[in-house]
């Protein structure tokens, strides 16, 4: 089981093939923990935004 952003290129070239497409994994939580600061560094904010778009699915 891989995140789509990790596997997309290999799926597109056929290097990887999907298996168990009907399988629905148990949902899990992803947490991002960083030190409290009055200003969140841009790199941290960019990472949070990236992870949010990749892992949060709106149903």
mmCIF file as Biopython writes it, N, C-alpha, C and O atoms, coordinates in Angstrom:
data_model
#
loop_
_atom_site.group_PDB
_atom_site.id
_atom_site.type_symbol
_atom_site.label_atom_id
_atom_site.label_alt_id
_atom_site.label_comp_id
_atom_site.label_asym_id
_atom_site.label_entity_id
_atom_site.label_seq_id
_atom_site.pdbx_PDB_ins_code
_atom_site.Cartn_x
_atom_site.Cartn_y
_atom_site.Cartn_z
_atom_site.occupancy
_atom_site.B_iso_or_equiv
_atom_site.auth_seq_id
_atom_site.auth_asym_id
_atom_site.pdbx_PDB_model_num
ATOM 1   N N  . UNK A ? 1  ? 0.859   -1.162 0.000   1.0 0.0 1  A 1 
ATOM 2   C CA . UNK A ? 1  ? 0.000   0.000  0.000   1.0 0.0 1  A 1 
ATOM 3   C C  . UNK A ? 1  ? 0.909   1.231  0.000   1.0 0.0 1  A 1 
ATOM 4   O O  . UNK A ? 1  ? 1.745   1.396  0.888   1.0 0.0 1  A 1 
ATOM 5   N N  . UNK A ? 2  ? 0.737   2.077  -0.991  1.0 0.0 2  A 1 
ATOM 6   C CA . UNK A ? 2  ? 1.536   3.289  -1.128  1.0 0.0 2  A 1 
ATOM 7   C C  . UNK A ? 2  ? 0.630   4.478  -1.399  1.0 0.0 2  A 1 
ATOM 8   O O  . UNK A ? 2  ? -0.452  4.336  -1.968  1.0 0.0 2  A 1 
ATOM 9   N N  . UNK A ? 3  ? 1.083   5.640  -0.986  1.0 0.0 3  A 1 
ATOM 10  C CA . UNK A ? 3  ? 0.377   6.866  -1.334  1.0 0.0 3  A 1 
ATOM 11  C C  . UNK A ? 3  ? 0.497   7.069  -2.849  1.0 0.0 3  A 1 
ATOM 12  O O  . UNK A ? 3  ? 1.514   6.726  -3.451  1.0 0.0 3  A 1 
ATOM 13  N N  . UNK A ? 4  ? -0.544  7.625  -3.446  1.0 0.0 4  A 1 
ATOM 14  C CA . UNK A ? 4  ? -0.545  7.792  -4.898  1.0 0.0 4  A 1 
ATOM 15  C C  . UNK A ? 4  ? 0.634   8.628  -5.396  1.0 0.0 4  A 1 
ATOM 16  O O  . UNK A ? 4  ? 1.187   8.337  -6.457  1.0 0.0 4  A 1 
ATOM 17  N N  . UNK A ? 5  ? 1.024   9.655  -4.651  1.0 0.0 5  A 1 
ATOM 18  C CA . UNK A ? 5  ? 2.131   10.490 -5.129  1.0 0.0 5  A 1 
ATOM 19  C C  . UNK A ? 5  ? 3.454   9.735  -5.141  1.0 0.0 5  A 1 
ATOM 20  O O  . UNK A ? 5  ? 4.393   10.154 -5.817  1.0 0.0 5  A 1 
ATOM 21  N N  . UNK A ? 6  ? 3.544   8.641  -4.412  1.0 0.0 6  A 1 
ATOM 22  C CA . UNK A ? 6  ? 4.753   7.819  -4.411  1.0 0.0 6  A 1 
ATOM 23  C C  . UNK A ? 6  ? 4.722   6.836  -5.582  1.0 0.0 6  A 1 
ATOM 24  O O  . UNK A ? 6  ? 5.759   6.572  -6.190  1.0 0.0 6  A 1 
ATOM 25  N N  . UNK A ? 7  ? 3.562   6.300  -5.900  1.0 0.0 7  A 1 
ATOM 26  C CA . UNK A ? 7  ? 3.466   5.216  -6.872  1.0 0.0 7  A 1 
ATOM 27  C C  . UNK A ? 7  ? 3.034   5.630  -8.275  1.0 0.0 7  A 1 
ATOM 28  O O  . UNK A ? 7  ? 3.172   4.834  -9.204  1.0 0.0 7  A 1 
ATOM 29  N N  . UNK A ? 8  ? 2.526   6.823  -8.464  1.0 0.0 8  A 1 
ATOM 30  C CA . UNK A ? 8  ? 1.945   7.215  -9.763  1.0 0.0 8  A 1 
ATOM 31  C C  . UNK A ? 8  ? 2.869   7.003  -10.953 1.0 0.0 8  A 1 
ATOM 32  O O  . UNK A ? 8  ? 2.444   6.452  -11.968 1.0 0.0 8  A 1 
ATOM 33  N N  . UNK A ? 9  ? 4.109   7.423  -10.851 1.0 0.0 9  A 1 
ATOM 34  C CA . UNK A ? 9  ? 5.027   7.299  -11.993 1.0 0.0 9  A 1 
ATOM 35  C C  . UNK A ? 9  ? 5.240   5.831  -12.353 1.0 0.0 9  A 1 
ATOM 36  O O  . UNK A ? 9  ? 5.213   5.476  -13.532 1.0 0.0 9  A 1 
ATOM 37  N N  . UNK A ? 10 ? 5.449   4.978  -11.359 1.0 0.0 10 A 1 
ATOM 38  C CA . UNK A ? 10 ? 5.669   3.555  -11.627 1.0 0.0 10 A 1 
ATOM 39  C C  . UNK A ? 10 ? 4.399   2.862  -12.104 1.0 0.0 10 A 1 
ATOM 40  O O  . UNK A ? 10 ? 4.473   1.924  -12.898 1.0 0.0 10 A 1 
ATOM 41  N N  . UNK A ? 11 ? 3.252   3.299  -11.640 1.0 0.0 11 A 1 
ATOM 42  C CA . UNK A ? 11 ? 1.992   2.755  -12.155 1.0 0.0 11 A 1 
ATOM 43  C C  . UNK A ? 11 ? 1.812   3.142  -13.617 1.0 0.0 11 A 1 
ATOM 44  O O  . UNK A ? 11 ? 1.374   2.325  -14.428 1.0 0.0 11 A 1 
ATOM 45  N N  . UNK A ? 12 ? 2.150   4.381  -13.957 1.0 0.0 12 A 1 
ATOM 46  C CA . UNK A ? 12 ? 1.982   4.872  -15.329 1.0 0.0 12 A 1 
ATOM 47  C C  . UNK A ? 12 ? 2.876   4.114  -16.315 1.0 0.0 12 A 1 
ATOM 48  O O  . UNK A ? 12 ? 2.486   3.884  -17.460 1.0 0.0 12 A 1 
ATOM 49  N N  . UNK A ? 13 ? 4.073   3.729  -15.868 1.0 0.0 13 A 1 
ATOM 50  C CA . UNK A ? 13 ? 4.996   3.018  -16.764 1.0 0.0 13 A 1 
ATOM 51  C C  . UNK A ? 13 ? 4.762   1.514  -16.770 1.0 0.0 13 A 1 
ATOM 52  O O  . UNK A ? 13 ? 5.330   0.802  -17.597 1.0 0.0 13 A 1 
ATOM 53  N N  . UNK A ? 14 ? 3.935   1.029  -15.858 1.0 0.0 14 A 1 
ATOM 54  C CA . UNK A ? 14 ? 3.680   -0.403 -15.775 1.0 0.0 14 A 1 
ATOM 55  C C  . UNK A ? 14 ? 4.662   -1.140 -14.880 1.0 0.0 14 A 1 
ATOM 56  O O  . UNK A ? 14 ? 4.578   -2.359 -14.733 1.0 0.0 14 A 1 
ATOM 57  N N  . UNK A ? 15 ? 5.589   -0.409 -14.283 1.0 0.0 15 A 1 
ATOM 58  C CA . UNK A ? 15 ? 6.556   -1.037 -13.379 1.0 0.0 15 A 1 
ATOM 59  C C  . UNK A ? 15 ? 5.855   -1.607 -12.149 1.0 0.0 15 A 1 
ATOM 60  O O  . UNK A ? 15 ? 6.271   -2.632 -11.608 1.0 0.0 15 A 1 
ATOM 61  N N  . UNK A ? 16 ? 4.795   -0.941 -11.712 1.0 0.0 16 A 1 
ATOM 62  C CA . UNK A ? 16 ? 3.932   -1.440 -10.655 1.0 0.0 16 A 1 
ATOM 63  C C  . UNK A ? 16 ? 2.548   -1.672 -11.235 1.0 0.0 16 A 1 
ATOM 64  O O  . UNK A ? 16 ? 2.128   -0.966 -12.151 1.0 0.0 16 A 1 
ATOM 65  N N  . UNK A ? 17 ? 1.847   -2.647 -10.711 1.0 0.0 17 A 1 
ATOM 66  C CA . UNK A ? 17 ? 0.472   -2.898 -11.127 1.0 0.0 17 A 1 
ATOM 67  C C  . UNK A ? 17 ? -0.404  -2.940 -9.881  1.0 0.0 17 A 1 
ATOM 68  O O  . UNK A ? 17 ? 0.021   -3.444 -8.842  1.0 0.0 17 A 1 
ATOM 69  N N  . UNK A ? 18 ? -1.616  -2.418 -9.976  1.0 0.0 18 A 1 
ATOM 70  C CA . UNK A ? 18 ? -2.502  -2.463 -8.815  1.0 0.0 18 A 1 
ATOM 71  C C  . UNK A ? 18 ? -2.977  -3.892 -8.544  1.0 0.0 18 A 1 
ATOM 72  O O  . UNK A ? 18 ? -3.275  -4.645 -9.471  1.0 0.0 18 A 1 
ATOM 73  N N  . UNK A ? 19 ? -3.040  -4.243 -7.289  1.0 0.0 19 A 1 
ATOM 74  C CA . UNK A ? 19 ? -3.610  -5.516 -6.858  1.0 0.0 19 A 1 
ATOM 75  C C  . UNK A ? 19 ? -4.622  -5.219 -5.765  1.0 0.0 19 A 1 
ATOM 76  O O  . UNK A ? 19 ? -4.541  -4.184 -5.104  1.0 0.0 19 A 1 
ATOM 77  N N  . UNK A ? 20 ? -5.558  -6.108 -5.575  1.0 0.0 20 A 1 
ATOM 78  C CA . UNK A ? 20 ? -6.573  -5.952 -4.541  1.0 0.0 20 A 1 
ATOM 79  C C  . UNK A ? 20 ? -7.281  -4.597 -4.641  1.0 0.0 20 A 1 
ATOM 80  O O  . UNK A ? 20 ? -7.479  -3.915 -3.636  1.0 0.0 20 A 1 
ATOM 81  N N  . UNK A ? 21 ? -7.658  -4.218 -5.865  1.0 0.0 21 A 1 
ATOM 82  C CA . UNK A ? 21 ? -8.272  -2.905 -6.074  1.0 0.0 21 A 1 
ATOM 83  C C  . UNK A ? 21 ? -9.570  -2.715 -5.298  1.0 0.0 21 A 1 
ATOM 84  O O  . UNK A ? 21 ? -9.929  -1.581 -4.980  1.0 0.0 21 A 1 
ATOM 85  N N  . UNK A ? 22 ? -10.271 -3.781 -4.990  1.0 0.0 22 A 1 
ATOM 86  C CA . UNK A ? 22 ? -11.508 -3.667 -4.240  1.0 0.0 22 A 1 
ATOM 87  C C  . UNK A ? 22 ? -11.301 -3.573 -2.734  1.0 0.0 22 A 1 
ATOM 88  O O  . UNK A ? 22 ? -12.254 -3.339 -1.990  1.0 0.0 22 A 1 
ATOM 89  N N  . UNK A ? 23 ? -10.078 -3.750 -2.283  1.0 0.0 23 A 1 
ATOM 90  C CA . UNK A ? 23 ? -9.775  -3.732 -0.852  1.0 0.0 23 A 1 
ATOM 91  C C  . UNK A ? 23 ? -9.855  -2.313 -0.306  1.0 0.0 23 A 1 
ATOM 92  O O  . UNK A ? 23 ? -9.307  -1.385 -0.901  1.0 0.0 23 A 1 
ATOM 93  N N  . UNK A ? 24 ? -10.523 -2.144 0.803   1.0 0.0 24 A 1 
ATOM 94  C CA . UNK A ? 24 ? -10.615 -0.845 1.467   1.0 0.0 24 A 1 
ATOM 95  C C  . UNK A ? 24 ? -9.855  -0.931 2.781   1.0 0.0 24 A 1 
ATOM 96  O O  . UNK A ? 24 ? -10.336 -1.560 3.723   1.0 0.0 24 A 1 
ATOM 97  N N  . UNK A ? 25 ? -8.672  -0.312 2.871   1.0 0.0 25 A 1 
ATOM 98  C CA . UNK A ? 25 ? -7.893  -0.402 4.112   1.0 0.0 25 A 1 
ATOM 99  C C  . UNK A ? 25 ? -8.581  0.321  5.265   1.0 0.0 25 A 1 
ATOM 100 O O  . UNK A ? 25 ? -9.400  1.217  5.059   1.0 0.0 25 A 1 
ATOM 101 N N  . UNK A ? 26 ? -8.237  -0.078 6.454   1.0 0.0 26 A 1 
ATOM 102 C CA . UNK A ? 26 ? -8.741  0.585  7.650   1.0 0.0 26 A 1 
ATOM 103 C C  . UNK A ? 26 ? -8.167  1.997  7.674   1.0 0.0 26 A 1 
ATOM 104 O O  . UNK A ? 26 ? -6.975  2.191  7.434   1.0 0.0 26 A 1 
ATOM 105 N N  . UNK A ? 27 ? -9.004  2.970  7.961   1.0 0.0 27 A 1 
ATOM 106 C CA . UNK A ? 27 ? -8.508  4.349  7.977   1.0 0.0 27 A 1 
ATOM 107 C C  . UNK A ? 27 ? -7.541  4.538  9.146   1.0 0.0 27 A 1 
ATOM 108 O O  . UNK A ? 27 ? -7.652  3.886  10.184  1.0 0.0 27 A 1 
ATOM 109 N N  . UNK A ? 28 ? -6.617  5.426  8.947   1.0 0.0 28 A 1 
ATOM 110 C CA . UNK A ? 28 ? -5.644  5.735  9.993   1.0 0.0 28 A 1 
ATOM 111 C C  . UNK A ? 28 ? -5.419  7.243  10.038  1.0 0.0 28 A 1 
ATOM 112 O O  . UNK A ? 28 ? -5.869  7.987  9.168   1.0 0.0 28 A 1 
ATOM 113 N N  . UNK A ? 29 ? -4.730  7.655  11.046  1.0 0.0 29 A 1 
ATOM 114 C CA . UNK A ? 29 ? -4.479  9.077  11.254  1.0 0.0 29 A 1 
ATOM 115 C C  . UNK A ? 29 ? -3.029  9.415  10.928  1.0 0.0 29 A 1 
ATOM 116 O O  . UNK A ? 29 ? -2.115  8.675  11.291  1.0 0.0 29 A 1 
ATOM 117 N N  . UNK A ? 30 ? -2.829  10.519 10.253  1.0 0.0 30 A 1 
ATOM 118 C CA . UNK A ? 30 ? -1.488  11.055 10.009  1.0 0.0 30 A 1 
ATOM 119 C C  . UNK A ? 30 ? -1.392  12.344 10.802  1.0 0.0 30 A 1 
ATOM 120 O O  . UNK A ? 30 ? -2.247  13.220 10.678  1.0 0.0 30 A 1 
ATOM 121 N N  . UNK A ? 31 ? -0.360  12.461 11.611  1.0 0.0 31 A 1 
ATOM 122 C CA . UNK A ? 31 ? -0.169  13.675 12.420  1.0 0.0 31 A 1 
ATOM 123 C C  . UNK A ? 31 ? 1.122   14.364 12.026  1.0 0.0 31 A 1 
ATOM 124 O O  . UNK A ? 31 ? 2.119   13.717 11.707  1.0 0.0 31 A 1 
ATOM 125 N N  . UNK A ? 32 ? 1.087   15.663 12.053  1.0 0.0 32 A 1 
ATOM 126 C CA . UNK A ? 32 ? 2.289   16.463 11.817  1.0 0.0 32 A 1 
ATOM 127 C C  . UNK A ? 32 ? 2.555   17.224 13.109  1.0 0.0 32 A 1 
ATOM 128 O O  . UNK A ? 32 ? 1.719   18.004 13.566  1.0 0.0 32 A 1 
ATOM 129 N N  . UNK A ? 33 ? 3.708   16.994 13.683  1.0 0.0 33 A 1 
ATOM 130 C CA . UNK A ? 33 ? 4.052   17.618 14.959  1.0 0.0 33 A 1 
ATOM 131 C C  . UNK A ? 33 ? 5.280   18.506 14.746  1.0 0.0 33 A 1 
ATOM 132 O O  . UNK A ? 33 ? 6.289   18.072 14.192  1.0 0.0 33 A 1 
ATOM 133 N N  . UNK A ? 34 ? 5.172   19.736 15.192  1.0 0.0 34 A 1 
ATOM 134 C CA . UNK A ? 34 ? 6.289   20.664 15.059  1.0 0.0 34 A 1 
ATOM 135 C C  . UNK A ? 34 ? 6.267   21.609 16.259  1.0 0.0 34 A 1 
ATOM 136 O O  . UNK A ? 34 ? 5.225   21.772 16.893  1.0 0.0 34 A 1 
ATOM 137 N N  . UNK A ? 35 ? 7.404   22.235 16.582  1.0 0.0 35 A 1 
ATOM 138 C CA . UNK A ? 35 ? 7.450   23.103 17.753  1.0 0.0 35 A 1 
ATOM 139 C C  . UNK A ? 35 ? 6.520   24.307 17.610  1.0 0.0 35 A 1 
ATOM 140 O O  . UNK A ? 35 ? 6.361   24.863 16.524  1.0 0.0 35 A 1 
ATOM 141 N N  . UNK A ? 36 ? 5.918   24.690 18.717  1.0 0.0 36 A 1 
ATOM 142 C CA . UNK A ? 36 ? 5.064   25.876 18.714  1.0 0.0 36 A 1 
ATOM 143 C C  . UNK A ? 36 ? 5.948   27.103 18.488  1.0 0.0 36 A 1 
ATOM 144 O O  . UNK A ? 36 ? 6.999   27.259 19.109  1.0 0.0 36 A 1 
ATOM 145 N N  . UNK A ? 37 ? 5.497   27.953 17.596  1.0 0.0 37 A 1 
ATOM 146 C CA . UNK A ? 37 ? 6.235   29.181 17.295  1.0 0.0 37 A 1 
ATOM 147 C C  . UNK A ? 37 ? 5.221   30.239 16.879  1.0 0.0 37 A 1 
ATOM 148 O O  . UNK A ? 37 ? 4.176   29.906 16.321  1.0 0.0 37 A 1 
ATOM 149 N N  . UNK A ? 38 ? 5.517   31.508 17.143  1.0 0.0 38 A 1 
ATOM 150 C CA . UNK A ? 38 ? 4.574   32.554 16.742  1.0 0.0 38 A 1 
ATOM 151 C C  . UNK A ? 38 ? 4.381   32.613 15.227  1.0 0.0 38 A 1 
ATOM 152 O O  . UNK A ? 38 ? 3.316   32.994 14.743  1.0 0.0 38 A 1 
ATOM 153 N N  . UNK A ? 39 ? 5.411   32.237 14.493  1.0 0.0 39 A 1 
ATOM 154 C CA . UNK A ? 39 ? 5.331   32.234 13.032  1.0 0.0 39 A 1 
ATOM 155 C C  . UNK A ? 39 ? 5.768   30.850 12.543  1.0 0.0 39 A 1 
ATOM 156 O O  . UNK A ? 39 ? 6.848   30.377 12.896  1.0 0.0 39 A 1 
ATOM 157 N N  . UNK A ? 40 ? 4.929   30.206 11.733  1.0 0.0 40 A 1 
ATOM 158 C CA . UNK A ? 40 ? 5.280   28.900 11.168  1.0 0.0 40 A 1 
ATOM 159 C C  . UNK A ? 40 ? 6.168   29.136 9.952   1.0 0.0 40 A 1 
ATOM 160 O O  . UNK A ? 40 ? 5.770   29.855 9.035   1.0 0.0 40 A 1 
ATOM 161 N N  . UNK A ? 41 ? 7.370   28.543 9.925   1.0 0.0 41 A 1 
ATOM 162 C CA . UNK A ? 41 ? 8.251   28.730 8.766   1.0 0.0 41 A 1 
ATOM 163 C C  . UNK A ? 41 ? 7.581   28.300 7.463   1.0 0.0 41 A 1 
ATOM 164 O O  . UNK A ? 41 ? 6.767   27.377 7.456   1.0 0.0 41 A 1 
ATOM 165 N N  . UNK A ? 42 ? 7.920   28.966 6.367   1.0 0.0 42 A 1 
ATOM 166 C CA . UNK A ? 42 ? 7.311   28.684 5.072   1.0 0.0 42 A 1 
ATOM 167 C C  . UNK A ? 42 ? 7.472   27.227 4.648   1.0 0.0 42 A 1 
ATOM 168 O O  . UNK A ? 42 ? 6.553   26.637 4.081   1.0 0.0 42 A 1 
ATOM 169 N N  . UNK A ? 43 ? 8.642   26.645 4.924   1.0 0.0 43 A 1 
ATOM 170 C CA . UNK A ? 43 ? 8.872   25.251 4.548   1.0 0.0 43 A 1 
ATOM 171 C C  . UNK A ? 43 ? 7.929   24.321 5.307   1.0 0.0 43 A 1 
ATOM 172 O O  . UNK A ? 43 ? 7.422   23.351 4.744   1.0 0.0 43 A 1 
ATOM 173 N N  . UNK A ? 44 ? 7.700   24.614 6.567   1.0 0.0 44 A 1 
ATOM 174 C CA . UNK A ? 44 ? 6.790   23.804 7.372   1.0 0.0 44 A 1 
ATOM 175 C C  . UNK A ? 44 ? 5.367   23.971 6.852   1.0 0.0 44 A 1 
ATOM 176 O O  . UNK A ? 44 ? 4.647   22.985 6.694   1.0 0.0 44 A 1 
ATOM 177 N N  . UNK A ? 45 ? 4.958   25.197 6.588   1.0 0.0 45 A 1 
ATOM 178 C CA . UNK A ? 45 ? 3.612   25.453 6.060   1.0 0.0 45 A 1 
ATOM 179 C C  . UNK A ? 45 ? 3.420   24.752 4.716   1.0 0.0 45 A 1 
ATOM 180 O O  . UNK A ? 45 ? 2.359   24.180 4.463   1.0 0.0 45 A 1 
ATOM 181 N N  . UNK A ? 46 ? 4.437   24.791 3.855   1.0 0.0 46 A 1 
ATOM 182 C CA . UNK A ? 46 ? 4.348   24.126 2.551   1.0 0.0 46 A 1 
ATOM 183 C C  . UNK A ? 46 ? 4.201   22.616 2.722   1.0 0.0 46 A 1 
ATOM 184 O O  . UNK A ? 46 ? 3.434   21.977 2.002   1.0 0.0 46 A 1 
ATOM 185 N N  . UNK A ? 47 ? 4.937   22.049 3.677   1.0 0.0 47 A 1 
ATOM 186 C CA . UNK A ? 47 ? 4.843   20.616 3.938   1.0 0.0 47 A 1 
ATOM 187 C C  . UNK A ? 47 ? 3.453   20.255 4.457   1.0 0.0 47 A 1 
ATOM 188 O O  . UNK A ? 47 ? 2.865   19.268 4.016   1.0 0.0 47 A 1 
ATOM 189 N N  . UNK A ? 48 ? 2.930   21.040 5.383   1.0 0.0 48 A 1 
ATOM 190 C CA . UNK A ? 48 ? 1.584   20.791 5.914   1.0 0.0 48 A 1 
ATOM 191 C C  . UNK A ? 48 ? 0.556   20.860 4.785   1.0 0.0 48 A 1 
ATOM 192 O O  . UNK A ? 48 ? -0.322  20.003 4.691   1.0 0.0 48 A 1 
ATOM 193 N N  . UNK A ? 49 ? 0.664   21.870 3.936   1.0 0.0 49 A 1 
ATOM 194 C CA . UNK A ? 49 ? -0.277  22.013 2.818   1.0 0.0 49 A 1 
ATOM 195 C C  . UNK A ? 49 ? -0.184  20.818 1.867   1.0 0.0 49 A 1 
ATOM 196 O O  . UNK A ? 49 ? -1.204  20.299 1.414   1.0 0.0 49 A 1 
ATOM 197 N N  . UNK A ? 50 ? 1.043   20.387 1.567   1.0 0.0 50 A 1 
ATOM 198 C CA . UNK A ? 50 ? 1.247   19.234 0.688   1.0 0.0 50 A 1 
ATOM 199 C C  . UNK A ? 50 ? 0.622   17.978 1.290   1.0 0.0 50 A 1 
ATOM 200 O O  . UNK A ? 50 ? -0.120  17.265 0.614   1.0 0.0 50 A 1 
ATOM 201 N N  . UNK A ? 51 ? 0.918   17.711 2.549   1.0 0.0 51 A 1 
ATOM 202 C CA . UNK A ? 51 ? 0.383   16.520 3.203   1.0 0.0 51 A 1 
ATOM 203 C C  . UNK A ? 51 ? -1.145  16.573 3.258   1.0 0.0 51 A 1 
ATOM 204 O O  . UNK A ? 51 ? -1.810  15.551 3.092   1.0 0.0 51 A 1 
ATOM 205 N N  . UNK A ? 52 ? -1.685  17.737 3.488   1.0 0.0 52 A 1 
ATOM 206 C CA . UNK A ? 52 ? -3.146  17.894 3.549   1.0 0.0 52 A 1 
ATOM 207 C C  . UNK A ? 52 ? -3.772  17.530 2.204   1.0 0.0 52 A 1 
ATOM 208 O O  . UNK A ? 52 ? -4.771  16.811 2.161   1.0 0.0 52 A 1 
ATOM 209 N N  . UNK A ? 53 ? -3.200  18.014 1.118   1.0 0.0 53 A 1 
ATOM 210 C CA . UNK A ? 53 ? -3.786  17.728 -0.194  1.0 0.0 53 A 1 
ATOM 211 C C  . UNK A ? 53 ? -3.597  16.254 -0.572  1.0 0.0 53 A 1 
ATOM 212 O O  . UNK A ? 53 ? -4.433  15.701 -1.288  1.0 0.0 53 A 1 
ATOM 213 N N  . UNK A ? 54 ? -2.535  15.612 -0.116  1.0 0.0 54 A 1 
ATOM 214 C CA . UNK A ? 54 ? -2.289  14.224 -0.478  1.0 0.0 54 A 1 
ATOM 215 C C  . UNK A ? 54 ? -3.054  13.228 0.385   1.0 0.0 54 A 1 
ATOM 216 O O  . UNK A ? 54 ? -3.431  12.164 -0.106  1.0 0.0 54 A 1 
ATOM 217 N N  . UNK A ? 55 ? -3.291  13.539 1.644   1.0 0.0 55 A 1 
ATOM 218 C CA . UNK A ? 55 ? -3.842  12.547 2.552   1.0 0.0 55 A 1 
ATOM 219 C C  . UNK A ? 55 ? -5.283  12.780 2.982   1.0 0.0 55 A 1 
ATOM 220 O O  . UNK A ? 55 ? -5.930  11.843 3.451   1.0 0.0 55 A 1 
ATOM 221 N N  . UNK A ? 56 ? -5.793  13.956 2.846   1.0 0.0 56 A 1 
ATOM 222 C CA . UNK A ? 56 ? -7.172  14.186 3.249   1.0 0.0 56 A 1 
ATOM 223 C C  . UNK A ? 56 ? -8.080  13.955 2.049   1.0 0.0 56 A 1 
ATOM 224 O O  . UNK A ? 56 ? -7.923  14.573 0.996   1.0 0.0 56 A 1 
ATOM 225 N N  . UNK A ? 57 ? -9.027  13.055 2.237   1.0 0.0 57 A 1 
ATOM 226 C CA . UNK A ? 57 ? -9.994  12.766 1.179   1.0 0.0 57 A 1 
ATOM 227 C C  . UNK A ? 57 ? -11.358 13.258 1.640   1.0 0.0 57 A 1 
ATOM 228 O O  . UNK A ? 57 ? -11.819 12.912 2.728   1.0 0.0 57 A 1 
ATOM 229 N N  . UNK A ? 58 ? -11.981 14.044 0.827   1.0 0.0 58 A 1 
ATOM 230 C CA . UNK A ? 58 ? -13.316 14.540 1.144   1.0 0.0 58 A 1 
ATOM 231 C C  . UNK A ? 58 ? -14.318 13.547 0.567   1.0 0.0 58 A 1 
ATOM 232 O O  . UNK A ? 58 ? -14.312 13.271 -0.633  1.0 0.0 58 A 1 
ATOM 233 N N  . UNK A ? 59 ? -15.174 13.014 1.427   1.0 0.0 59 A 1 
ATOM 234 C CA . UNK A ? 59 ? -16.158 12.032 0.960   1.0 0.0 59 A 1 
ATOM 235 C C  . UNK A ? 59 ? -17.541 12.619 0.981   1.0 0.0 59 A 1 
ATOM 236 O O  . UNK A ? 59 ? -18.504 11.942 0.622   1.0 0.0 59 A 1 
#
